[in-house]
């Protein structure tokens, strides 16, 4: 079998929502929409191939945490002046 090379591989990210069937106090069933999963992958030959998966709820929590923080101040480079002899 010869080697296959793919040019112009596209990096993509997507979410796939999830749902859960819950039971109410009266015994009736209802569906609850859940955040699902977040994927990062590539498109190879028209096929989406996931490389990384993370809980979408975890990603949303991470994004909210970052949005509520201020970025750290840049660290000054240490003084590179050689000591006096």
Backbone bond lengths (Angstrom), bond angles and torsions (degrees), N, CA, C in turn:
res aa  C-N    CA-C-N  psi(-1)  N-CA   C-N-CA  omega(-1)  CA-C   N-CA-C  phi
1 X - - - 1.451 - - 1.522 108.49 -
2 X 1.301 117.59 133.46 1.462 121.32 -179.43 1.529 110.06 -81.75
3 X 1.323 115.04 154.94 1.465 121.25 179.33 1.523 109.62 -70.14
4 X 1.311 115.61 143.92 1.461 121.42 176.56 1.518 108.92 -106.10
5 X 1.306 116.82 130.89 1.456 122.42 175.71 1.521 108.19 -116.13
6 X 1.313 116.39 135.58 1.457 121.27 -179.78 1.518 108.41 -117.93
7 X 1.323 115.74 117.52 1.459 121.35 175.41 1.525 108.46 -90.75
8 X 1.302 115.51 156.40 1.469 121.71 175.82 1.525 112.64 58.27
9 X 1.322 117.12 45.27 1.465 120.84 175.58 1.520 107.21 -69.69
10 X 1.304 116.43 130.62 1.465 122.31 -176.01 1.528 110.01 -99.71
11 X 1.340 116.75 131.25 1.465 122.20 175.04 1.523 107.30 -88.75
12 X 1.325 117.06 130.20 1.463 121.70 -177.60 1.524 109.75 -133.91
13 X 1.329 115.51 160.21 1.463 122.49 173.82 1.518 107.35 -136.68
14 X 1.340 116.07 143.49 1.454 119.89 -179.31 1.522 109.83 -154.09
15 X 1.316 115.61 162.14 1.462 120.85 174.96 1.514 108.39 -117.38
16 X 1.300 115.18 147.56 1.455 121.70 173.26 1.521 106.95 -123.51
17 X 1.346 117.37 109.84 1.460 119.92 -178.64 1.525 111.06 -67.36
18 X 1.299 115.43 163.46 1.455 122.05 179.80 1.522 107.25 -133.75
19 X 1.305 117.13 166.85 1.460 120.77 175.61 1.518 108.88 -144.37
20 X 1.308 114.21 161.03 1.452 121.11 -179.80 1.520 108.00 -133.35
21 X 1.328 116.99 138.91 1.466 121.03 175.79 1.523 107.25 -93.41
22 X 1.320 115.36 119.64 1.458 122.20 -178.01 1.522 109.68 -110.83
23 X 1.318 116.39 162.11 1.464 122.32 178.80 1.519 108.72 -113.71
24 X 1.331 116.13 125.70 1.460 122.09 177.75 1.525 109.55 -76.23
25 X 1.332 116.06 169.04 1.470 121.29 -179.43 1.527 111.85 -59.66
26 X 1.344 116.82 -30.03 1.468 119.95 -179.82 1.529 112.87 -85.72
27 X 1.327 117.01 4.56 1.459 121.26 178.16 1.516 114.88 91.73
28 X 1.334 117.40 -6.83 1.463 119.28 179.54 1.524 109.73 -75.71
29 X 1.308 115.59 151.78 1.464 122.50 -179.39 1.522 109.50 -98.37
30 X 1.331 116.44 144.55 1.457 121.39 174.92 1.522 108.83 -147.06
31 X 1.321 114.80 154.72 1.459 121.06 -177.09 1.528 109.68 -99.00
32 X 1.325 115.75 137.03 1.461 122.47 177.58 1.520 107.40 -115.86
33 X 1.324 116.00 125.57 1.465 120.87 177.84 1.525 109.16 -76.20
34 X 1.327 117.36 131.57 1.459 123.32 179.87 1.524 109.46 -114.67
35 X 1.341 117.51 156.96 1.465 119.45 -179.14 1.529 114.01 -60.04
36 X 1.313 118.60 -32.99 1.461 120.93 178.33 1.510 112.41 84.78
37 X 1.336 115.68 -140.73 1.456 121.65 -175.48 1.522 110.96 -129.70
38 X 1.333 114.88 150.90 1.455 123.74 177.63 1.520 106.63 -110.98
39 X 1.315 116.76 132.18 1.463 122.00 -177.98 1.519 110.45 -123.00
40 X 1.322 116.00 145.41 1.458 123.49 168.46 1.521 105.04 -121.52
41 X 1.319 115.70 133.91 1.452 118.73 -178.64 1.515 111.60 -160.28
42 X 1.300 115.15 -164.38 1.458 122.27 179.27 1.523 108.97 -129.82
43 X 1.310 114.97 157.33 1.459 120.86 172.16 1.521 106.71 -104.66
44 X 1.321 116.20 116.62 1.461 122.96 -178.92 1.518 107.54 -121.26
45 X 1.309 116.04 118.10 1.459 120.02 179.50 1.524 112.87 58.29
46 X 1.345 116.79 31.72 1.463 121.59 179.42 1.524 114.20 84.24
47 X 1.324 117.23 1.10 1.465 121.50 -178.66 1.524 109.11 -107.77
48 X 1.326 116.38 128.70 1.463 121.68 177.37 1.533 108.90 -78.61
49 X 1.343 116.28 120.65 1.459 122.05 -177.13 1.533 108.72 -116.45
50 X 1.338 118.44 110.89 1.461 119.28 179.39 1.524 111.69 -70.42
51 X 1.334 115.64 139.18 1.454 122.03 177.69 1.529 109.66 -111.82
52 X 1.335 116.59 -35.03 1.458 122.24 -175.39 1.523 108.64 -137.68
53 X 1.324 116.20 139.70 1.462 121.51 178.64 1.523 108.78 -130.93
54 X 1.333 115.95 138.63 1.460 121.83 177.60 1.515 107.92 -142.73
55 X 1.311 116.17 146.37 1.459 120.38 175.17 1.526 108.43 -58.99
56 X 1.321 117.30 129.10 1.465 119.91 179.35 1.521 110.47 -63.60
57 X 1.324 117.46 -34.44 1.463 120.24 177.21 1.522 109.93 -62.46
58 X 1.333 117.45 -41.47 1.458 121.08 177.38 1.514 111.86 -64.60
59 X 1.325 116.66 -40.39 1.457 120.72 178.49 1.523 110.28 -64.63
60 X 1.328 117.16 -44.44 1.464 120.71 179.20 1.527 110.58 -62.33
61 X 1.336 117.37 -39.01 1.460 120.90 177.61 1.528 110.50 -65.58
62 X 1.333 116.99 -41.78 1.469 120.81 177.92 1.525 110.87 -62.11
63 X 1.325 116.74 -43.04 1.463 121.07 -179.90 1.526 110.82 -64.77
64 X 1.336 117.30 -40.72 1.459 121.08 178.78 1.523 110.63 -65.00
65 X 1.325 116.39 -39.28 1.466 120.04 179.14 1.524 110.77 -64.36
66 X 1.325 116.36 -41.62 1.462 120.10 -180.00 1.527 110.15 -67.80
67 X 1.322 117.29 -39.53 1.460 120.88 -178.54 1.525 111.09 -64.97
68 X 1.333 117.38 -28.68 1.453 120.77 -178.87 1.516 113.68 -86.09
69 X 1.311 117.48 -3.55 1.456 120.88 -177.88 1.511 110.43 -109.12
70 X 1.308 115.34 154.35 1.462 118.73 172.12 1.529 106.84 -94.53
71 X 1.317 117.06 143.34 1.458 118.46 -179.78 1.526 110.72 -62.76
72 X 1.308 117.64 147.58 1.466 119.49 179.78 1.521 111.25 -65.73
73 X 1.323 115.12 149.48 1.469 119.83 178.57 1.521 108.70 -68.02
74 X 1.324 117.11 145.15 1.466 118.89 178.31 1.526 110.24 -62.62
75 X 1.303 115.14 145.22 1.459 121.07 179.20 1.516 108.06 -87.31
76 X 1.315 115.72 129.03 1.462 119.79 179.47 1.521 109.59 -69.95
77 X 1.292 115.30 142.45 1.467 120.32 178.23 1.524 108.57 -67.47
78 X 1.317 117.00 143.02 1.474 118.40 178.68 1.522 110.64 -64.42
79 X 1.308 114.23 151.83 1.461 119.24 179.33 1.535 109.06 -63.76
80 X 1.316 116.25 124.57 1.458 121.40 -177.87 1.522 112.66 -96.88
81 X 1.341 116.60 9.69 1.458 119.28 -179.81 1.516 110.32 -71.73
82 X 1.334 118.40 125.54 1.468 118.99 -179.94 1.526 110.10 -65.70
83 X 1.312 116.95 147.64 1.466 119.33 179.24 1.535 110.89 -64.78
84 X 1.323 114.56 148.84 1.482 119.31 179.03 1.516 108.83 -68.17
85 X 1.319 115.38 140.94 1.484 119.71 -179.20 1.487 111.50 -86.96
